Each structure stands twice: as structure tokens, then as C-alpha cells.
């Protein structure tokens, strides 16, 4: 038997970021991990910026990722006493379609915004605006519910805040899609938010069900009064549109290894030829089970090639011109579902020049043992062991493994 080994690797060619400030690429990668075969999840590969770059521990404990967007919100006028600045972000799950660039298969990705923050810059120091000398006291008194580190409901406190005499950096968690309003206790002549920090969460499809390749898709958002990202009627962004461009890179593994000498298979009766020679009883079976080691993280199919007239049998030939036949059966490691449905794949008969139905790993199978059984049918045994025949038969059988399904 000849071995056919398939390596399936995908390299993600990431889209070049747009020159516009309000386009942001989000990347995620799946590669099977031999140390965690049950972990069938994408790994976020977008570099953290903004809040999570400054406070990585806080984000890690909440499974959050953040990006800082160069979008500035400017106040169109003053902020009056008792006037609120609401913050609302698209905190509900939204769906987008990602498409494999080569196969054109589509999958659904879900995203939601789980946090929002920025740094606002005041026209004068907070202390001056409220008539005190201490900067922190000024920031605390400028708003009716203390400084911006304390998130108004339904937003949640993140535990971080930083300030200067004229600025305050904050970040709030956004568990629901609703306005979180901070109310001014003093007159503010002018202010602006210099960037927009957002934290996000992804729901990605099961990568074991996906073909290898690069999946891309986009989801658009609007910014401004009444938009997806809404900071109220007074605060206006310098870009009214934000597009998140998603790139999912799926890099599967399909590898078949034979032990040394495994490409040469000798068929024998159970117990060997000597038992038959000494006992004189015709063997019921002549076969050999050949071990192999399979690594697979995605669906695949199998085909057998040999000298055959079709069906499930391959021909073996002798120097004397005689022929006999052999059939091939495939047994796969546990964790792979075959065309027969749930349960192990045991002794699945292969057909000449015909792709099998798809085999689907339920987990990443990493160098697990399977076998190929080469067995002579009963009529071939009767022909081979007829009186007076002394001969040697040989032939080649090739098994092809392919993840292009």
C-alpha cells in the first residue's frame, strides 16, 4: 500500500486597513492545538489598543478585547447645568456573514460591544469650573453622580480612571443596549471626547465544521445623535460611519503517518501460513491490519486507487499470469463521525476510484491510531488455495486523503 499524506494549511492574507479612520479590522485564527484537542475555538488576533492595552488584567478576567478608534466627538455648544451626556452603544448581538475566499462557503459571526470609554477634554480645568483648587475634587463635583470613573446605570463600573486638570479618562462596561447618562452639575462652556474606546465580544462558528481558508465579512455602524454609537444631541463625531472588517483564518491539519515499513503489507491467514501447512485445513481468512496515525481537525474524504475493474476489489498479480483479489476496510480513531452517523468508524469498505462520504472530526484528533484492513474475499481464497497451485501475488493500493470536500 502506498501512503498519501495531506497537509492542509491556510494562511490568512489580511485585508489592508482602510485609510479612513472609522474602518477597523478584527482578526481571529483557528489552529488545532495538540495540547487541547477539545478546544474548538478561534483565538482573537487583533492587537489590543485603548483600554485593554492599558489594563490587560481587567480585560483578561472578563474575556474582553478592546480597540481605540480615532473618532472625535465635539460638543456643538455648551453643556448646561442639569444637562446630561448619554452614552449608548450596540451592546446587543448583531450578525454578519463571512465568506471563504476560495470555496465561497459562508458562516455567521456575531459581535456585540461590551464596553465603551474615552477621554474628555474640558475648555477649562474642572477645578476652575466648580470653584475649587483640587483637580480630583473638581472632577467629582462637576457631575451630579461623582466623577466619570463611576458608571451610571445600566452601565457598570470598570475600576479604572485617570485624570488631569482638564481631562478625564474613563471606561464603562455595557451589559445592555441602553443610554448611560452623566449629568453636569455646573456649566461647561465646551468639551470634546478625543477618541472612542470599545470592547467587544465575538461568537464564532465551530471551526471544525469550516473548510480551511480565509473568511471575510464586514458589519457597518453609525455614529452620532440617534445612531448606533450615540453620545447625545450635543456631541457630534467627526466621522458618522464605522465599519468593522472581520477576517477569520482557519488553518486545519490533515496528516497521515505510517510506521516504518508500513507501506509493505503481507497477507496471511490467522496464525500464519505454517499453521495451515501443518494442519492442512483451509483458512477462513487471509488478511492484514495495517496501523496508521491520523491527525485531523476538519472534515475529509477518502478514495482508493488500484488495478481494478470497479467496485470494492483490487487485483493482485503473479509472475505466472494468475490474478486474485483483495478488499480494503478503513477503521478510524474515536472522535470521528462517518457516513453511517454517530458512533465509531469501524471496517468501512472502500470502493475503487470513488470518494467516500465525508468523515467529520468532533474534536481535534492528534496522531491517533487507525487501521487499514486488506482482506481476501472467500472466493479469492478458494482460488488461491486450490490443489496444485504454488504462486506469489502482489499489487499496489493507494489510499488518498483529501480535505477538499
N, C-alpha and C positions, 0 to 999 in steps of 0.2 A: 504494500500500500504506500502510495506517495502522500506526503503531507502538504496541505495547503494552509498557510498561516496568513491571517488577515489582521492588519493593524489599522484601526480606524481612528484617525486624529483630525481634529478640527481646530483651525487657528482662527481666532476672531479678528477680522480686519475691521477695526473700529472706525466708525464714521468720523470724518474730520469735523470738529466743533464749528458751529456757525460763527461768523464774525459778529452776529448780533448778540447783544448782552443777554437777551432773555431766552437763549437756547441752552439747554444743559443736557449733556449725555450721561446716562446711567448705565453702568456695565455690570454684568453678572456672569459668572463662569461655573460650569459643571465639569469636574473631572472626577472619575471614580477614585475613592480613597481606600487602598487595601486595608488600612488600619480601622476603617469604619465602613464596612460593606453595607450596613443598613442605613447609612446617611445618604439619602437621595435628595439632596437639596443644592440649590445654587449658592455660590459664595459671592457676596457683593464685592465688586472690584472697583467701585467708584471711590477715588480718594476723598476722605472726609475733608470738608472745609467748614469754616464758621464754627458753630457751637461745638460739634463733636470733635473737631480738631483741637479746640481749646480745652474741652472737658471729656476726654475719651472714656474715662471710667464711668461717668454718668450715662453715656450712650451705650456702652457695652452692657451694663446691667439692665438696660431697657430694650436691648436689641434694636437700637435706632442708628440711623445713618443721617448725616446732615450735609447740606451743601449751602454755600453762601453765594447768593445771586447779586450781581452788580446792578441792582434796581434801586433807584432812589425815589422815595415818596416825599413830596414837598407840600407843605401847607399852603393852600391857596389864599389864606387870610389868617388873622389872629385866632387863638383859641380862647374863648370867653370863660369866665367863672361859671362853673356848673356844667360846662360843655364836655361831652365825652368823646374819646377816640376809641372806636370799636375795632377789634381785630377779629376777622373771620377767615378761615382757610378751608379748603376742600378736604375735610377730615373723614368723609365717608369714602368707602371703597369705590374706585372707578376702574373700569375695564378698558383694555386696549388689546389689539390684535398684533402679534408679532409673526413675521413670515420668514421661513427659511429661504435664504437667497438662492439656493441651488434646487431644492426639491419643491419649493413653493408650498410646503405644508404650513399650516397656521396653528397657532396656540394662543391661549388667552392669558394675559398677565393682569394682575390687579395691583393698584397702588393707592395709598392714602397718605395724607400729610398728618404727621403725628406731633409736630411741634413747629413753633414759629418764634422768631426773635429778630432783633435788630439793635442798632444803637441810634438813639435820637440825639440830635444836636439842637440846643436851645439858642435863641437870639441873645440871651444874656445868661449869666450864671444863675443856677437855681436859688442860691442863697440871696442874690440881689432881688430876684423876682418875688421872694416871700419876706424879705426884710430881715434876714439873719446873717451871721458871718460864717457859720459852719456849712461846708458843702453837703455833707450827708444829711444834716438837718434840713437844708433847703430842698433836697430831693424828696425827703419824706413828707414835708409839709406842702409841696407843690401840688400834690394829688390827694384826693379825699380818702383814698384807701392805702396810704403809705407809698413807698417807692415802687418802681416797676419790677423789682425782684419778686414781689407778691402778686401772683396772677389772680385777676378777678374771675369768678366762676362764669362759665363752666371750665375755663382753662385751669391748668394745675401748675403749682409751684415746681420749678426745676432745681432749685437750690443754688443757683448761680446769679451773680450780678456784679457789675463793675461800673464805676463812675469817675467822672472828672467834674470840675466846677460847672461845665456847660453841657456835659453829655452823660448818658446812662445806657449801659448795655444790659440787655435782658434776654431771657428765653423762657417761653411758656410751653407746656405740653397741651396738646389739643385733642382730648379724648372724643369730643363730639363736634359736629359741624354747627357751630353757633357763635354769635358775637360775644367777645370778652371785652368789656368796656372799662376803660380807665378814665376817670372824671377829674378835670382840672379844678383845683381849689383856689387858684389865683389866675389872673390874666397873663396870658403868654403871647407876646407880640408876634412871634414867628418860631417855627421849628421844622425840622425835617428828619426823616429816617434815612441813614446813608446807605444801607444795604438791606437785603432781605435774607435771613437765615431760615431754612426749612429743614425739618427732619421728616423722614418718610419711611414707610414700611411696604414691603413687597410680598405679594403672593404669586409664586411662580408655578408653572405646571410641573408634573413629575418628569424629571429629565430622562428616566429610564424608558418612558413612552415616546420620547422625541428622537428624531433622527439626528445624527451628528450634523453640525453646521452652525451657521451664523444666522440668528433670528433677530430681525429688527422691526421696530414699530415706534410710533410716537403718540403722545397724548397732549392736546393743547389746553391751556388755561388762560383765563382773562384776569387782568388786574385793574383795580380802581373801584370807585363807588358802585356798589351793586354787583360787582364781578365775583369771580371765584376767590380771589385774594382781595379782601375788602377792608380798608382801613378808614372807612367812613367818608362822608361827603366832602370833608375839608382836605383830606390827604390824597394827592394825585401822583401816580407813578410816572416816571419818565419813559416807560415802555408799558403799553397796555396788554401785551401778549407774552406768554411764557410757554415754551414747548419743551417737554421732557422727551428726549430721544433715547429709547431703550435698545440695548444690544445684549442679547443673551448668547453666550458662546457655549456650545455643547461639544465636548471632546470625549467621545466614547472610546472604549477599549474592546477589541475583539482579537484574541490571540489564542492559538492552539499549539501546544508543545507536545512532542513525542519524547519518551525516554530514549536514551541511547540504544540504537539498534531497532527501534520501534517501527522503522519503515520496511522491515523484512519480517514477514509473518509466515509461520509454518503451521499447516493444518494437521491435526492429529485426532485420533479417537480419544475418548475419555480414558485416562490411564496410560496412554501412549500406544504405539504400534506393537510393542513387544508383547503386551497382554493379548492382543488379537492373534499375533503369530503363534504364541504358545497355546492359547486356549482354543483357537480355531472358530470361535463364534464371531459372526459378522457384527461389527459395531453399529449401534443405532445412530450415533452422531459422530461427525468429523468436523471439527471447528477450531477456532482460536479466538479468545478475547484479548484485544489489544488495548492497553491502557493509554490514555492521553490526559493532558491537563489543560483545562479551559479557563480563560479569563474573559468575561463578557459583562458589559454594563448596558447593553441595549439589544433590541430585537435583532434576530439574524435568521438566515435560512441556509439550508444545506443541500448540496447536489452531489450525486455520484456519477463519475465517468469511468468507463471501462470498455473492453471489447464485448459488445452485447448486441443482441437483435431486438432489445427492448424489454420492458417490464422490470422485474426486480433482480434478474440473474445476470451475472458476469461470467464470461467464458475463460477457462484455463486451458492451455495448450501443452502438448507433449512433443518432443522431437520426432516421435514416430507418427505424428499427424492425428493423434487422438485428441478429443476435447471432453471436458467436463464442465460443470457449472457450480457457482457459489453465490450465496446471497449475503447481504450486508445489513446489520442491525445496529442502530445507534442508541446508546444509553447516555443520558446527560446528568450532570450533577444536580443535587437537590437545589431548589430555588428557581428553577426554570420551568415555565409553563409551555407545554407543547400544543400541537393542533388538537389533541384529544381533550383539552380543557385542564382544569385543576388536577394536581397530582403529579408525581414524578414521571419523567420521560424514560421509559424502560423498553428496550428492544424495539425501537421504531424502525420499521423496514424501509430502506431507501430504494428508490427507483432510478433506473438508468436515465441520465440526461434530463432529469425532472427536478425542479426545485421543490423542496419540502414546503409545507406550510410554515408560518412564522413561529419561531421559538422566542419567548419573551421572558427575560430575567425579572424576577420580582425584587431581587436585591442585586448588588454588585457581586458577581461570582468571581473570586480571585484565585486563580490557579487551583481549581477544584478538579477532582478526578472524574472522568467519564470513560466510556469504553466503546470500541467498535467490535462487533462480533462478526466474524466471517465463517459461514456455516454452509456445508454442502446439503442440498435437498436430498430426500430419501432416494429418489430415482437416480440421482447422480452417484450416490454411494453404491447402489446396486450395479451401476455400470462400471464403476471404478474397481469394485472387488469381485468381478466375475472371474470364474476359474480361468487360469492361463494368462491373465493379463499382468504384466510387470512393466510399469511405466512411471515417469515423473512428469508432473504437470506444474505449470507456472503461469503467471499473468500479472498485470498491473491494474490496480484500482485506485483511482484518485478521488478524494473527498474534498469538495470545495465549500468553504465557509464564507458567507457574504453578508455584510450588514446593510447593503443597499437594498432595502425592502420597500 
